[in-house]
């Protein structure tokens, strides 16, 4: 991605606007942007939502080009209006500092977890399915939502290959393993890791989000079990056909990948805790910190080791292929670029086009409105990257981690819970959502459309969030 598109876009800007923006200040002030700048991002989301249904053949063959088109639909007019240098600054900042590390981490987790195969014959009964979801939920806070999701989604799908009704299992897997389960430590989800980097103690979320997380996940696991039992009985309590590997004992293939997963976690933690204060300028105002370069190289090396040390037979039996990560990489390229103005407007706070939204989190008496912090952080995290959304509201609440952890603990709880829990509201709310959906479709499950999935979240998640906001926020 990086090597192909950045030189192409740079050349395009230089050819089209050779004199544009030579004196531009390399800082995007979101207060200068009106709501029309968000249109390409909205169109990007609508393309993801509508085109797979309205034009499936076109979408399947050209979704990468469509994603790039909506990125350019923002970037080219922006260069014409604000100058090529500022456009390049924003592009390089989004690609090199956000998108590339994001994709490298996902690639490493996808590759390593995809090399672990659960052996033996698990049969997708309601009890087994609920147990898989519960185990994945427990693992997500310690190996990340992406790692836990990639580890267990294929065993879940294989266990239920003989079932007619499988969609609900995947949807609740996204709710629990790919989102809510990652709420207890900074390892679980990127927003919490950013909070950790800002000074929030490692175990603060475990202490304060444990009960809300237990409440939410407990309800969802019970509802899933009831729903799965209903479908299981409706199907006549089907039994799985005898397979070639049915005599295998329950266990794991590709055991070398478990220590590699630990190394991935270690590399991520290293980048947050090691501060050598060394950086490299790749463009005016765009700096690559040494610790992040080392982290990304380590992650690529770990992924390479997984590919070398894991047998091809294990990956083949695990139904491993590159389509899910390729889809995520292409779609999120357009999302990260077209999302630039939306994030900038949010960062402008009360001076931006979304000032009315920012003002909603403070009462007339100047006190934080924790209910609104929860819902606004959550709803915006459902459609924007939840990591910068978390930071926007973290800074809106004052940005002092000690003050937020003590005197304003309910506010920090609201921001943290909203960012992590509500990433499950849409397919794009959290990166594992898309990857799980893609793997499920690749293995024969006809997943709901973008809006169809939101119907599930409206029916099952929003009532839970209402209860959480009443009981805990």
Protein Blocks (a to p, Z undefined) as FASTA:
>chain_A
ZZmmmmmmmmmmmmmmmmgoklgccbdcfklpcfklmmmmmmmmmmmmmmmmmmmmlmmm
mmmmmmmmmmmmmmmmmmmmnojklmmmmmmmmmmmmmmmmmmmmmmmmmmmmmpccedj
ddddfklmmmmmmmmmmmmmmnojklmmmmmmmmmmmmmmmpmblmlmmmmmmmmmmmmm
mmmbmklpmklmmmmmnopafklmmmmmmmmmmmmmmmmmmmmmmmmmmmmmmnopaadd
ddfklmpccddehklmmmmmmmmmmmmmmmmmpcghpacdfbghiacdfklmmmmmmmmm
mmmmmmmmpcfklmmmnopafklmmmmmmmmmmmmmmmmmmmmmmmnmmmmmklmmmmmm
pcfkopacfklmmmmmmmmmmmmcfklmmmmmmmmnnopaklmmmmmmmmmmmmmmmmmm
mmmmpmklpmklmmmmmmmmmnopacddfklmmmmmmmmmmmmmmmmmmmmZZ
